[in-house]
């Protein structure tokens, strides 16, 4: 490990470590957003299951459209 650090190569995180890091940063972001809303109202994430389902479908469709737009239909 010491030798690898000296060569300048980065050590990859395991998928579990990466997921934990992402979750930690998301929590940090949410706390910051709650403290700095100002006169705005947070609409996502919300407590209504219906709204969260609709938001999830919207995000899923947007991702599919973006992938199709950027990669084309041949790659699928």
C-alpha positions, 0 to 999 in steps of 0.5 A: 500500500505504501509503495502504491501511494508513492506512485501517485495511483489512487486506491479504489474504494470498495462498492460498500465504501463508495455507497457509504461515502455517497450516503454520507455526502447526501446527508451532509447536502440535505442538512445544508439545504435545510439550514439554507432554504431562505424563503424557499420551500423544499419539494423533494424529497417529500413525505407524500408517497404519491408525490415521491412515486411521481418524482421517481417516475419522472427521474427514471424517464428523464434518465432513460431519455438522456441515455437514449439521446446521448448514446443512441438506440444502437448501443442498447 
